[in-house]
Amino acid sequence: MAVFLDQHSKVVVQGMTGAEGSKHTRRMLKSGTQVVGGVNPRKAGEKVTFDFDGGSGASAPWQAVLPVFGSVSEAMEATGADVTVIFVPPAHTRGAVVEAIDAGIGLAVVITEGVPVHDTAGFWAHAVATGNRTRIIGPNCPGIISPGQSNAGIIPDDICGHGPIGLVSKSGTLTYQLMYELRDVGFSTAIGIGGDPIVGTTHIDALAAFEDDPDTAAIVLIGEIGGDAEERAAAYIREHVTKPVVGYVAGFTAPEGRTMGHAGAIVSGSAGTAQAKAEALEAAGVRVGRTPSETARLLREVLA
């Protein structure tokens, strides 16, 4: 099984005709994802052809021809899509997400980096006001992958297979590294929630989903300096999570008061430090590694 995304998910790509959207649509198709079309109002009615030399179980070259729709609602009506992956410039991201929410799509994965926090707050508030019909992952995230089933975003599909680990991470690159470190064990689903100050799906949302998934045996939680998301996750784990959780917090050597990487990764005084987050998680029974490799070793010990 998997959470939020599985082999039945039908994906449309907002921004599929752009450079990044096209490149990653190709990668998603190659990994076996059911990408059923793109959305671009200026190119509605066109078709985009993706040629492949093989792969995804094909022994011979194959081709995917995807239609471009004028809106998310049109794409959903024509294809039955229930997931959208958004590759549009930051200035247009709020409008793209609001359009997806108004169409009632179940999952919106917002890859775009550099979205103004005010815009994220706006589309998140719109999602809440319209009944939380649309789960948002991101922005500024690598997306979500259920290995062997579906891949919505930019996570490499060839670094691990399906298995019993659930992973939730603020960091894209650390998502990839932990997946690679534990590639022989495998993952039910890996979710990159993004590191901006405001994100749609949180650590807690993912923890709750993994707790309810019968095929997820253990959970890896990756955090980083800044904010209090990890502390809130620790409190949730203490009260609601029965499965073993292993954690890693990036930024033990980060200088105070300096933004590091993600817009949300800034330390002020003792608040938001890696040490404080690690202590909160450990107090909730989470084993916390000081490096990604140590975190992988701890997870193996938990499963053993």
Summary of the structure (lengths in Angstrom):
residues: 304
radius of gyration: 18.9
end to end distance: 21.1
largest distance: 58.8
contacts: 1137
relative contact order: 0.12
helix: 34%
strand: 26%
